Structure formats: C-alpha cells, structure tokens
C-alpha cells in the first residue's frame, strides 16, 4: 500500500460557551503545522464555529446544536425536535463522518461518552479499523463530590476502556483531575500530563480598529463566551462607577452569548464612564490580550492558557456554580504564583463591594507576570502532543488495513 496522508477526527460536543471549540482548534492547528499533509476534521455543536479561522488542512462539521436550560435540562438549539431526536441525528452525522473519513486518530474532548452517549458508536467503528483513540480532558473537571456521581451516571468510567491514551491538558503538580475516581492502574498508566496548551497570536487582528483607550495602558475584561459573565461585568462596571480615579481604563469584551437586554443595560452605564469601553466579541482576542497591560477574567481553561502564553498579570474572579472548576484552577494557580484571585463572584446580586474590585484592579499594575513564577513544562502541551502523535501519523502514511466492509456499508 502506498503513501496515505494522515487523517484526524476531533470531537467537541460544545453545548455551551467557547471552551471546547477553542481547545480543539488549538490542537488541530498544531497538528497540521507539524504535519502539512494531514487532514483534521472537527465535529462540533458550537453555533459560532464559523467565526474562527483554521489552519490549512483543518475543516469542521457542525452538528445540530443543543443548549442547557436554567433547570439543568437540555433542548435542541434551533430545530423543532425533541432532545432524543436531536441526539440521534447528531450521533448519525458523527458516525457517518467518521466512516467516510476513516481517521487514523480520534481525539474526544472532555466527555468520554460524548453528549448523551452519542460518540460511542463512532468509537466502536473507529476501533474496528485500528484508529488510535484519545480522550483529552482539561486540567480541572470539578470537585470530587460532583465529578464521581456524574461520571457514574454517564457511564464515563466504563467508557475509558475505548481509549488508548488519556491526555490531561495541565500539570500534575497543579491538580490531578481524576484522582477521586480511584481508577485502576491499567487506566492510570494511560495518563499523560501534557502541560497547558500554548496560544500563539493569529496572523492578523480580527478588528480593523480597536477602541481609543487601547492606545495606552488598559485592563482587558473578558468572560469568554459571555453567557455566564454578567456578574463579573456588573462588578467591574460598578467599581469604575464608584472609583473614578482607577489608573487603568477597562475594555470589556462581552462575548457572543451574553443576553441582548443585559448587554444594552451595561452599554448604557458604560456610555457615562470616561475610562470604560466595550466591544461585543473578537474571535482573535489574543491580539487584544497582547496589547493589554493586565487581564481580568473568570478563569476558564482557554483564557487561562492565553494569560500564561501572553504572560499577562491577571486577576481571576472565578464562578462557583454550577461547577467549582474555575475556583479550583484559580486557587491552584495562585498557590504557584501564576495569578491573583478575587473571591465573591457568586454572592447575591448587589452584594459585590465595588471597592474590593477597584483595589484589585489597581493592584494589577504592580503584580508579577506568570513567567516570574517559573514553572517547568507549564506551556509544553502542544509540543508534547505533536511529539506523541508523530509516530502514529507516520504509521498512517505507510498505510494500514481498510475497515471491514460491513462498517463502511452501514
């Protein structure tokens, strides 16, 4: 069998926010940079995946979206289908895409079974033609008291039998996300702590013109997708309303998922402040981060990677609902001297003291950068992934048996 260009499928369920998509995009772009002949397909439910640029060799398939309701249930995002029908449709699209692509490597982001088990038929099919299966999880999942019953309910622990490797996108000395599951040695020996995923500046800014205040020192306030960032933005605006002399002006990036009425209410208040401005969304926010003097954020995984990569003093204001992920990450990172954190985001409405936020923003001018902490291997994640996948993709170039006839015909 002759040379064959390697193929990779990345599954990112994306029921909310931007985190899974941006992590998958970073890995996909790293893989094609190291393997220019490779083809990487990202399967995602994100409604904004088309807003991002991908490297040559990377494309995406968007499956019908689902969204989480306030009561914790899920529903179809746009289609007039009940949830079971939507999941069945997603499952079929994902599996058919895999059978047509016949990837040599499948990377599943965070959820071992996918959303409602939708990735399991694809894993079964990919196993049959010898694809290497990888589960990639972020540095922190949730507090043990919630993670253990959640994974038991989803059958996630049992699903680990499918995976040849389990990548943890962080450092063991910062946090061990799966230790509470008491997994057997035959599973834990498949663990690889990669380090965090370094982010590079995109080729060119997404916005033709940034707000005027970005011409000098400023603090960038970002809540990622923005769907759960209302409390942080409220706290920051109230700080600038209460303290007119904060030396660093603030640029707020709302994110694409903030409610329209909430955004309008904030813009009305911002219009009365001389040292605060806002933009809706920037798919290449790394350029704004590079310009910023410091960053205020809730501390999701991707924002944390960007703070480390661009080496910016950062104030992390983590949410504690519905997960403690951000709070755990912030505490561990503060312990290592990488960031400072401000607690209290989940206090009742109106209970945030503007003076606390004002003091914390003022302190950013004198705060150390993450690089001052010197943590070995901190940002080695993408290089480690390229190193690990090199022999697998080289083997794919040399050819391998085709999948059974029955698999491709289904």
N, C-alpha and C positions, 0 to 999 in steps of 0.2 A: 504494500500500500504506500502511495506517495505522500508527499508533504501535505499537511492539512492545517489551515490556520486555526488556532485555539479559540474556543468559544466559552463564554461565561454567562451565567444567568444569576442575577441578583434579585432577590425577592424582598420587597419593602412594603409591608401591609398598609401603613400610613392612614390610620383612621382619624388622626388629628395632628395638627401642627406641622412643622417642617423638619423635625429632628431626624427621623428615619431616612427621609429622602436625601437630606444633605450629607449624612454619613455615607449612604450608598453611593452618592455621586462622587464623593472624595475618593472612595475605594475604586470605583470604576475608572475614574480619570487616571489614578495612579497605575492601574493595571495596563491601560493602553499606552501610557507613557513609557512603560518598561517593555511592552510587547506591542509594537506598532502594527503587527499583522493580526492582532486579536480583535474579536468582536464581543462586546459586552452589552447585554440587554438587561435593563432594569424594569422590573414589573412593579408597578406602584398604584396605589389608590389615591394619591395626592391630586387635588384639583388644580394645583399650581405648578405641576412638574414642568409644564411647557414654558414657564418663566425663566428657567435656568438653562445655561449653556453647558454642553458636554463636550468632552474631547473627541477627536476623530476616532471612530471605531465604537463609540457609545451611542446607543439609542434607547428608547423606552417604549413600553406598552402600558397604557393607563387602563386599569380595570375599573368598573363602576365603583364609585365612592360610597363609603358608609360613614356615619357620624355618630358620635356619642351624645346621648340626651342628658339633660340635667339629673335625671333619676338613675343614671348609670347604664340604661339600656342603649342599644344601638338601633339605627334605622338606615334605610337607603338614603343617600345624599340627594340624588336627583331623580332617580327612576321611581315610578309608581309600582314598586314591587315590595312584597313583604321581605323581611330580612333573610329568611331561608332561601327564597328565590334569588335574591341578590348574591348571597354567598355561593349558591350553586352555579350561578353564571360566572362569578369570579373564579371559582375553582376550575371550571371547564376551560376558561380562557387561559389560565395559568398553565394548566397541564398541556393543552394543545400547543401553546407557545413553546414549552419545553420539548415536546416530542418533535416539533418541526425544527427547532434549533439544535437539538441534541448537544447540550452543553457538556464540556469536559469538567467544568467546575460549577457548582451551585452554592451560592452564599445566601443564607437566610438571616435576615436582620431581626434580632431580639426574640421573636416568638417561635419556639421550636416546632409548634404545630401550625403556625400561621394564624390568621384570623378565623376563629371558629373551625379550626382543623383543615382549612382549605388548601394548605400546602402539602399535606400528607400524600395524596395521590401522585403529585409531582415527584416527591422524594422516592416513592416506590418505583416509579417509571425510571427515574434517573439512576437509581441503584442497579436496575436491570441492564443498563448499558455501560456500567462501570464508571459513572461520573463520581468525582470526589465531592463529598457533601460537607459543607462547613456551616456551623452556627456561629454568628458573631453577635456578641452582647456588649452593651456599654459597661463602663466601669462600676456603676451603681445601678441596681434594679429597684429595690425597695427595702423597707425594713423587714427583717426576717419574719415577724409575726404576720405580715401580709403576704410576703412572697411565697412562703411554704404552702399555705392553703390555696393560693391562686394557681401555682404550678400543679398541685394535686388535682384541682378541679379541671384544669385544661388538659391533663394527661401529658404535661410537658416533660416530666422526668422520664416517663416511658419512651417518649419520642426521641430522647437523646441517643437511643440505640441506632438511629439512622445516620448519625453524624460521625464522620471520620476525624474531624477536628472541631474544637470549640475555642474560638478566639475571644479573648476578653480585651476590649479596647481601653486599656488602662494599665496601671501598675499594681502589683500585688501588695507593695508596701503602703499604698494609699488606701486600697479597700479590696476585699475579697467578696464579690457579689453573690456567689453561690455557696458559700461555706455553710450556711444554715441548712442546706438541703441534705447534708450528710451523704453525699454521693459516694459510691464505691470506687475503689482505686482504678478499676477498668474504665471509669468515666473521667476521673480527675487527671489521669495521665494524658488525656487528650487536650487538657487545658494549655493554652498559650497566652500569656500576658504580653500583648504586643507593644504596649506603650500607647500614648494618645496619638490621634491622627493629625499630623501637622497640616496646616492650611496655608496655601500659597495665595498671593494676590492674583485675581483674574487678569486677563490680558489688558483690559481697559475698563474704566468705570462704567457703570450702567447708566448713571445720570449725567446729562450734559452739563448741568450746573448745580452745584451744591448751595445750600443756604449761606447767606453772607457771614454768619457767625463762625463758619468753619474756616475762615481765613486766618483766624488766630487760635489760641488755645481754647479748647472746649471739652466738655464731657459728653460722651455718646451714651444715650439711654436706649437700650434695646430689650424687648421681651420676646424675641424670636418670632414665632407666628403671630403672637399678639392675642390669641383667643382667650388666654388666661392672664394677661398682663395688666388688666385695668387697675388693680390695686397699687402696683408699683408706679405706674404713670401718675395716678392720683397723688401718691405720696411725694413724688418728685416735684410735681407742679405746686403742691401746697407748700413745699419747702422754699421754692423761689418766690411764692406769693408772700410768705412770712418774713423772708430774709432777702431784701433787695440787694444786698452787698455781697452775695456769694461770688467769689472772684472768677469762677469758671462758668461761662454760659453753658446751657444744655441744649443739645439737639436730640429730640425724641423720635425714634423710628417706631411707628405704631405696629407694623406687621399686617399681613393681608387678612387675618381672621378676626380683627377687632370689630365689634359691633358698630355699625354706621352711626347710630344715635350716640353711642359713647364717644366715638371719635369727634363728632360735631361738638359735643359738650366740652371736650378737652380743648379743641381748637378755639372756641370762644374765649376760654380763660387764657390760653397761650397768647392770643392776639393782644391782650392787655399787659403782657410782660415784655420788657425790652431785651432780656437776656435768655429767652427760651424760644426755640422754633421747633418745627416738626415736619416730618415727611411721612408718607404713607408706607412705603415699602421699597427696599433696594435689594434685588437679587444678588448684587455684588457688594454686599455691605462690608466686605473685607477692606475695600478702599477707604470707606468712612472710618473704620476702626484704625487703619494705619494713620490717618490724619489726626485722630482724636488724641487728646492728652491722657485721658483715662476713660474707663467704661463702667457704667452701672448696669447691672443685668440680674436676671433671676437665676442664672447659672445652670441652664440646660447643658447637655453634653456638648453640642456643637459650638455654642457660644463660648463655653469653657475652653475648647480646643483653639478657638480663634484668639481668645485672650492670651493663651500660652504662646501661640505661634507668632502673634504680632507683638508680644512682650509688653503688654499694657498694664499699668496699675489698675486694679479692678475692685469694685465694691459689689459683692454678691448679696442679693436680697432674696433668699430662696422662699418659695412657697412650700407649704407642708401638706397641702391637700391637692388631689386625692392620694398622692404618694409623698414619701419623705426623701425621694431620690435627690432632689436639689439640695435639701438641707444636709443630708449625709455628705454629699460631694463637697459642699461649701465648708463644712466643719473639718473634713479631712484635708482639704486644700489649704485652709487657714493654718492648720497644725503644721504643715510643711512650709509655711511662709509664702505661698503662691498668691494668695488673695486675702482681702479682709471681707468680713461679712457683717450684715446688719440684720438682726432678728426682728420679727414683729409683723411680717407681711400679712399673716393670717389673723391678725387682731380684728375685732369687729369694725365695721365701717365707721369712720370718724375717730377711731382710737389711735391712729398713727400720729405721733407727735412730729410736726414739721421741723422742729428744732433738731431732732435726732438725725433726720435725713440731711439737713443743712450742714450739721457738724461733720457728718460722714463724707459728704461731697467736698467740703473744704479740706479735709484731711488727705484727699486723693493727691493733692499737689506734692505732698511730702512722702508718699507711700513708695516702697520699693517695687521694682518690676519683678515679674515671676522669675526671670533668669537669675536674679540675685540670690534666689534660694538654692540654685544649683542641685537639681535632682537628676541623677544619671538616667539616661534612657527615656526621659519624660516624653519626648515627641518622636520616638522612633517607630510609631505604629505603621505608617505607610511603607517605610523602607523594609520593615520586618515582613509585612505582607508580600511585598514584591519578591523578597528573598525566598519566602516559603513557597510561593506559587511558581517560581521559576522552573523547578524540575517537573512539576505537574504539567505545566503548559508546554514545556519542551517535549514531554512524552506524548502529548496530544498532537504535536506537529508530526511526530513519527507515525501516527495512525494508531487506531485501536479497533476492536471488533464493533460492527454495527449493532444497534439494538435488535432484539428479537422482532420478527415480523409482526407478531401479534400486538406489540406495543405501538409501533408506528401506525398500524392499521386502525386502531381504536379511535 
